[in-house]
Amino acid sequence: MSPSTLLVRPPAPANPSLPPRRCAPVSAAAATLRTSPAASSVAHFSRLRTKCRFAAPGVREDYSSTPIDVVADVKTEKIVVLGGSGFVGSAICRAAVAKGIEVVSLSRSGRPSYSDPWADEVTWLAGDVFYARWEDVLVGATAVVSTLGGFGNEEQMKRINGEANAIAVDAAKEFGIPKFILISVHDYNLPSFLLTSGYFTGKRKAESEVLSKYPSSGVVLRPGFIYGKRKVDGYEIPLDIVGQPLEKLLSSVENFTKPLSALPGSDLVLAPPVNVEDVAYAVINAVIDDSFFGVFTIEQIKEAAASARV
């Protein structure tokens, strides 16, 4: 985001008979700027104070202005996270709050049972993607992030992994949302006949919708197994006990296992797990970096997360 340009009209001189005052540019230390927390679609009002000094033969005058209102076009980010109360979705909401991004979550369960302070900074909406009032959900959003997905029978998987995401993409495009970010899945180098299941066909349909409707701003993240501390019905499942050491092990032997990557299904064993925080911060990178779009692999997700953490 480029810095905004402020247009300031200096106060008129107190004595019109004196020559114009020469005002030194106001440094960051000499100016106080307070921006309104209003929505990005509304102009932001700020206050700026200037200081001038005038000197002429027999005349010396210091002059400090009274505060004046300044209109600043300040860009702020607001994301809508579909499935924000879930494992991956809540991590994205938490990371966005930490980065000062406004967050709205839409999920069937609404607000989760978290007592963490960051949860109070999120607007939690309960609803179904198939029946959502998008004009209310998407108002003021600069990006939509979808974590929608799940397992079941063939029709159920096609519906939740494919159709639900396609509906969300269409709604975001219709309401002029600039970016769409999809959490998809690594294909594990599986044979093509195994990729015809409802889970993978649904995910690939969703990917196709994102990339066709958002060719220069759509983002598809393809992580493998995602680990972290997952909360289910008030209980915490420490997936990182398995995921973290496995990620370190597979990453350390990657140079030796690369020749095996051409084998069908090899990534079921060799693809390193991904920390849920890495997925979350890769999403943040996609939100704030306009040059970040396309399909991203496991390693690229980790690189993007590292960039967003800086």
Protein Blocks (a to p, Z undefined) as FASTA:
>chain_A
ZZddddddddddfblkbccdddddddfklpccdddfbdfkbccddddddddddddehiac
ddddddddddddddddddddehklmmklmmmmmmmmmnopacddddfklpafbfbfklmm
pccddddfklccfklmmgoiabdcdfbdcdddfklmmmmmmmmmmmmmmmmmmnopabdc
dddddeklpafklmmpmklmmmmmmmmmmmmmmmmlpccddddddeddddeehiacdfkl
mmmmmmmmmmmmmmmmmmmmmpghklmmmmccddfklmmmmmmmmmmmmkbgcjddfklm
mmmmmmmmZZ
